[in-house]
Amino acid sequence: MLEAAAADGVPVETHMNEYASEVTDFIERYGKRPFVWLEEEGLLQAPMTAPHCIFLSQEEIEIMARRRVRVAHCPFSNCGKGVPPTPQLLAAGVPVGLGSDGSAHGGLDLFREMRLFRGVMNVTRGVGTADSSIMPAETLLAMAARGGGAALMEPGLGVIEKGAPADLIALDTGAPHLWPTQNLVHTLVESASGADVRHSIVNGRLLMRDRELLTIDRERVRREAERLFEKQPWLRSWK
């Protein structure tokens, strides 16, 4: 698959180094860590986005930086597995974004993922060195925005500037938990949630206004989802 993607110039996405057992099993089978083996086999030629990337060696990080592998951490999902070496990834120049690993892992709220990840980084990476700024709010916001664009292999995303796609959200910063603020970036990372988003624009098209979806019949989608779930035998037995 990776060889075909490289030949056709097609980007690839594959979960990497998500579980400790995944890495140790790989070493037992191939004698090398995953990214080292992929590099030696010439399988990192195609643009790659690698979700998770929790258990990495310094050699793997250097390979990822050289091959411009993009990373997407999923903090809430990853908490039960381990803590990624994000400061080392960023220092090496590896583009890092944030994701949620799907709605089944507690929702799709990237504000929550940012807030959770800041706490995880502070406790695991910052306490040992008394470095409370190991993962600043500015870095987290950049990871969620510009890093997300990089993970999608759309470098123009995640910024507000001339020529960039008009992909924007508007938050109600007048809500009590967001006002007053002395630092808007810190407030967004530490206090905001997906529920504070009022409007959503994608490529210049208004998709949500005052939290009303304009392009999707929400009730119809819900009814269809419930109908499909009812067809699942395991769901009926669970009920």
Disulfide bonds with the S-S distance in Angstrom:
none
